[in-house]
Amino acid sequence: MLAKTSYRWIVVLGIAAMLLSACSPPQAPPVQAAPASTMLAPAEELAPNLEVEEVQALVAAGEVVILDVREVFEYKDGHIPDAQLIPLGELPNRLNEVPRDETVIIVCRSGNRSAQAHQFLLDQGFTNVHNMKGGMNDWIAAGYEIEK
């Protein structure tokens, strides 16, 4: 009986650890972003991982495609305006929907799945793809616009 109880606690603690490991730590409110015209770098000079302020400036300037790799229910809860939804699990079968001739910013909830998608796309030969650090959690915390 004691072994069964101990096993259950190990399973519960293991599940809790997995759930908590996907969470982003809280961050201080972001500093007001500079106007898009003063902070945009050419696409080939963008870092692999971008802060939400940088992404917001690029979105405002209409210079990027946003690829949301969350699940449908998460996307429906709120997403960056005009973001294209391709859940991470579907990405290998939908590569033809990801533009190769435009700057693509990949987003998810906290930045973990988008980092995986970013690496996958790089491995598939994409060169102008970038990950948004902090995901939609940071985007929403910064007060940027979302669509539902």
C-alpha positions, 0 to 999 in steps of 0.5 A: 500500500505504501509503495502504491501511494509513493508511486502516485506522488512521484507521478503527480510531482513529475507531471507538475514539474513538466507543467511548470517547466513550460512557464515563463518567469514574470518580467518587468514591464517593457520600456516604451519602444522607439518608433518603428522608423528609428529601430528597424534593422534590415531583415538580414541583420535581425537577431535569431531571437527577438524581443516583443518590442522589436516584433511589435515595431516590425508588425506596425511597419508591415514588414513581417509575417507572423507564424503562430505555432500554438494550438487552435484553441490558444490562437482563438483566445487571442493572437497577433493581428493577421498571424498565420496559424500552423500548430507546431505538430502540423508544421512538417506537413505544411512547410509549403505555407511558410514563405521563404521570401519574407521575414517570418517571426515565429510565436507561441505562448511562452517562446518554447514551441516557437524556438523549436519551430525556429530550429526546425525551419532553419534545419529545412533551409529557411534563412529569414526566420526568427523566434519571438522571445517570451511569446504571447505571454510577453506580448499581452503583458506589454499591452500590444494589440491582439485579435480574437 
